């Protein structure tokens, strides 16, 4: 099954330490270590592929939205 946000399809994969998941031709995610409830992942991807922790990515998106709104507010004052 392929993940598709629009259709709500999700793929659940079980992996053990030392096993990997491949995404497309250029991303490999290896389960490096499992300690209790913490999993260490090794991500291999081209340097052009941005890789973020989800919470950091959400902060970046929120900041970009604030900046874009601020730019729109400034343009309204120029008219």
SVG drawing of the C-alpha trace seen along z (x, -y; Angstrom):
<svg xmlns="http://www.w3.org/2000/svg" viewBox="-10 -54 34 61">
<polyline fill="none" stroke="black" stroke-width="0.4" points="0.0,0.0 1.2,-3.5 0.7,-6.4 -1.6,-9.1 -2.8,-11.8 -5.7,-12.8 -7.2,-9.2 -6.2,-8.5 -4.0,-5.5 -1.3,-4.7 1.4,-2.1 2.6,-0.5 5.9,1.3 7.5,3.3 11.3,3.2 13.9,4.4 17.3,2.8 19.5,3.2 16.6,3.3 15.7,0.5 12.9,-1.1 13.5,-2.5 11.5,-5.5 11.7,-6.0 15.1,-5.7 16.9,-8.1 15.9,-7.8 16.9,-4.9 15.8,-4.9 17.7,-2.4 16.6,-1.5 19.9,-2.0 19.0,-1.2 16.0,-0.7 16.2,-1.6 13.0,-1.2 10.6,-3.7 13.2,-5.5 14.2,-4.6 17.4,-5.9 17.1,-6.2 19.8,-6.7 18.5,-8.6 20.5,-8.4 19.3,-10.9 20.8,-13.2 21.9,-16.5 19.3,-18.3 16.5,-16.4 15.5,-18.4 15.1,-16.2 13.4,-17.7 12.0,-16.4 8.3,-16.9 8.1,-19.5 10.9,-21.6 9.2,-21.4 5.9,-22.6 7.7,-25.6 9.3,-26.5 5.9,-26.3 4.3,-28.5 7.1,-31.1 6.8,-31.2 3.0,-31.7 3.6,-34.6 6.2,-36.2 3.9,-35.9 1.0,-37.4 3.3,-40.3 4.3,-40.9 0.7,-41.1 -0.1,-43.5 2.7,-45.8 1.5,-45.8 -2.0,-46.8 -0.5,-50.0 1.2,-50.9 -2.0,-51.4"/>
</svg>
